[in-house]
Every structure is written in C-alpha cells, then in structure tokens.
Amino acid sequence: MRQVVFLLTFMCSLLLLSLPSSAQSPDTVKITPVPDIVHSFSVNADMMTRGEFRYGGMQAEDPNDVIKDYAAFFMERVRLRLDYQYKFLNIRLAPQHAGIWGQQGGGAFKLHEAWIKLTAHNGLFMQVGRQALNYDDQRIIGSDDWTMTAASHDIVKVGFEGKGHKLHLVVAYNQNNERLNGGTFYENGAQPYKTMQTLWYHYDTKINLGFSLLFMNVGVQAGNVNNYQTKYQHVAGAFLQYRPRNWNIEGSFYYQFGKEEHNIPISAYMGSGKAAYEADKWGVSVGYDYLSGDPNFLVPAEGQLGLIRHETIRGFCPLFGSHHKFYGAMDFFYMQTYVNGFTPGLQNAFLSGYYRPVPKVDLTAAYHFLATATAIRDHSKALGHELELTACWNILPFVQLSGGYTFMFGTETMEFLKRKNPSSQLHWGWLMLRVNPELFNYKK
C-alpha cells in the first residue's frame, strides 16, 4: 500500500508541475492558443423506466420455494448530470434516484458521480471523487448501466493519455465512518472491498489494432472490529481488439490469484473470444466464454451443509464487470450465487445477429448454449439453451423505446444447481423507455 501511495503522490506532483501557472516566467511557459470556449456548463437528464414480467427468471428468495406464478413490476431510474468546464478543470455531479413503482420508502437516492478532474497540456490528468469505471469490454470493470442502480467507485485516478497511449492508476480506500479508533475495519459499506488498486494500459496502433493490459489488487476484510484480517486477491490479464473494415475481432484472458477473505488460496482463470461482422443493415457475431470452476462441486440436499472442503478456489469471479452484457439476459450467472457459495464455472457459446428493416429500428436475436466448466456429480455439464429476442426503436435522438423476450430451456443440471422448478419454463420479458435529452448548454 505504501508503494501505491508513493506512486500516486509522485504522479500528482508531476501533474501539478505541468499545470499552467502565472508565477512561471514567460520563458518556461509553453505558449498555446487560448481556446474560444473558456467556460461551459451543461445539464443532461437520463430517465429510464422498465416494466418486467418473470417466470423463473431469477432465483427464489427462499431456496426451498417453488416458483408457481408470474411476477410483474415496474422499475424506474432518474439521473441528472451536471458538467462544468473551465480551462483545465472539469467537474461532474450526477445525483440519481432508483426504485420500484409503489415501493415502500420511495426507492433510493444516491450520488452516482461527483468528481473533479485536472488535465495538463502534456496529457497528464488527475480525477478525484465518485466515478463510473468502464475499461475495455467491461468484462472485469464496468458500470453495468442496465441495472437501475448502476455501479460507481470512490477513487483517485491519475494517468496519461496521448499519441495512442493510455495509462491509468486507480486507487480506492473505503471506510464506514469517520472515527478516531477502529476505523480500519470495513463492513456493509457501499463497496464489497476495503481497498482496491488498478493499473490499466491501452495502446491503439495505426492498423485498427488495440490492446490493453490490466492488473487489479482487491483487499477484502473478514471478521469483526476486534479481530479482522484483510486478504488480497489479484487479477492480471489482457484484452485485444482488431477492427479491419466491417469486422470486429476481440479476445481476452485473465488470471485470478491471491487469497479470498477466509484465507483460501485462489487460482482461477477465464478466456473469451468473439468475431463480428457489421454491415449497413445487418450484422452477425459468434463467440465463446470460458470461466474456470471449482472441481468436485457439491450441491447439498435441502437443509444440509456441503461436506467438500476446497483447499484452493478454482472458480473465476469477474469482480466488477457488467455481467448482464455477457452471460445471458436472465442473469443466472455471476449476478446470483450458487447454493453452497462456490461455483462450477461457466461455458458460454453464443451466436447473435441484428437486422435494421427501416431506419431507427433494430431487431436482434441471440442464442446461448450454457454449460458448467467442471463436472457435476451424477449430472451432465449442460445447463440449457437461452434464446433472446430484442427490438429497439430510436424515436428521437434522445428517446429510445425497446423491448425483449427471453426463454431458457433448462436441463436437470440447471434445476439441480439453481433449484428451479420446473426448469423448462424460464421466461422473462421487458419493455423499456429511455429518455436522455440535453436540457441546458451554456458556453462562453
């Protein structure tokens, strides 16, 4: 942690030295043209309302419950984004309300984003405050904007961007409250981690090829205020994207190691690949994801505890990724845990395509074949087949109406692992209106 603080302090010092200052002599100041726009202020609204009906589309609140009827409800999110810029200073405030129609207490208010950013002419920058993070394809770090709450982090981010290179260092250190003693133990906070450091590097070549390297260190605490320990797990990997003409080819690999909060060693990995072809009115993509799982995975009988002791965790956890984007629209995987807390991993082979019959209207269909990565005792690896149909109409540049229907034909393995009954009737439908206009814009 001390090395991270030193590096952060060093980069902040470089940034401050790089900012223009009237105290410098004319010989040491780089003369740059004064931009026409010195002040700018804008206000944007983002209103999202989604109605859903589900039949077996999510796990029952009680594992022993049998889902016998449909569930239907409306969700809504309202976010107001205020952006201010003055020379090398940027400020953003984004309060947000999210909730269910008719919810007791009226839902939840939170400050989704609130940050200050200083940018130097040589590409160095420092951004401090609550921020949404999106890196690469959002598989490891993403804001998961599909969910009504969405994700953001209280962090300091410093880095450099210029000439095709991007280097970001992200540092977070969380506390429950301001205390004189015992303030180092963290539980039930806004984030699942006590401390987090991420180093991300990206480079874009001149042949439409880009690649990223990522290293993340996450510290999670266990115990109580009188007896606790912080255990660190790490993720290291790479992301590659190649876009020749109408093609988009992506691949990634990440390795997870360290120890989880209960001091069990971690050794897990994941790999993914996707190839897509996009024309004017249609497109198609195919891909495969593999996330390693724990061997000898055991689902105990109802009312019993599992008896298998895992000396090493082999199940990969995608941490803060936008899971809804990758592993099936029903969010069975990595949005919910299994019965005994471990994971048999996941294989996801998918095929999708879209068609634009008229301008502003897109029709999309996707198919997923889902299976576990490790063998399940007395069951096959196959989890089921998921079919997703989606339609989207861009009524105005800032008004979008979309809807979808998803059906999953689950196997006996799916029913065994998730305790769904009956597994062959897993339905989910939704209809969403999203309006995000710019309400006000001032420039001087």
RAFENQUI-V311592 format. One record per backbone hydrogen bond with DSSP energy under -1.0 kcal/mol. NH is the residue of the N-H (numbers start at 1). CO is the residue of the C=O. If there is no record, write none. Layout:
((NH;CO) (NH;CO))
This chain:
((5;1) (6;2) (7;3) (8;4) (9;5) (10;6) (11;7) (12;8) (13;9) (14;10) (15;11) (16;12) (17;13) (18;14) (19;15) (24;21) (28;25) (40;85) (41;442) (42;83) (43;440) (44;81) (45;437) (46;79) (47;435) (48;77) (49;433) (50;75) (51;431) (52;73) (53;429) (54;71) (55;427) (65;62) (71;54) (73;52) (75;50) (76;99) (77;48) (78;97) (79;46) (80;95) (81;44) (82;93) (83;42) (84;91) (85;40) (86;89) (87;38) (89;86) (90;117) (91;84) (92;115) (93;82) (94;113) (96;110) (97;78) (98;108) (99;76) (101;74) (103;100) (106;103) (108;98) (110;96) (112;94) (113;94) (114;130) (115;92) (116;128) (117;90) (118;126) (119;88) (120;124) (123;120) (125;159) (126;118) (127;157) (128;116) (129;155) (130;114) (131;153) (135;141) (138;135) (142;320) (147;144) (151;143) (153;131) (155;129) (156;171) (157;127) (158;169) (159;125) (160;167) (161;123) (162;165) (165;162) (166;202) (167;160) (168;200) (169;158) (170;198) (171;156) (172;196) (174;194) (194;219) (195;219) (196;172) (197;217) (198;170) (199;215) (200;168) (201;213) (202;166) (203;211) (204;164) (205;209) (210;241) (211;203) (212;239) (213;201) (214;237) (215;199) (216;235) (217;197) (218;233) (219;195) (220;231) (222;229) (224;227) (229;222) (231;220) (233;218) (234;257) (235;216) (236;255) (237;214) (238;253) (239;212) (240;251) (241;210) (242;249) (243;208) (247;244) (248;276) (249;242) (250;274) (251;240) (252;272) (253;238) (254;270) (255;236) (256;268) (257;234) (259;232) (260;264) (263;260) (266;258) (267;313) (268;256) (270;254) (271;290) (272;252) (273;288) (274;250) (275;286) (276;248) (277;284) (278;246) (279;282) (283;354) (284;277) (285;352) (286;275) (287;350) (288;273) (289;348) (290;271) (291;346) (292;269) (294;343) (304;301) (313;265) (316;292) (320;140) (321;318) (322;138) (323;321) (325;322) (326;323) (327;323) (331;328) (341;338) (346;291) (347;371) (348;289) (349;369) (350;287) (351;367) (352;285) (353;365) (354;283) (355;363) (356;281) (361;358) (362;392) (363;355) (364;390) (365;353) (366;388) (367;351) (368;386) (369;349) (370;384) (371;347) (372;381) (373;344) (374;344) (379;376) (383;370) (384;370) (385;409) (386;368) (387;407) (388;366) (389;405) (390;364) (391;403) (392;362) (393;401) (394;360) (395;393) (396;399) (399;396) (400;434) (401;393) (402;432) (403;391) (404;430) (405;389) (406;428) (407;387) (408;426) (409;385) (410;423) (411;383) (415;411) (416;412) (417;413) (418;414) (419;415) (425;422) (426;408) (427;55) (428;406) (429;53) (430;404) (431;51) (432;402) (433;49) (434;400) (435;47) (436;398) (439;43) (440;43) (442;41) (444;39))
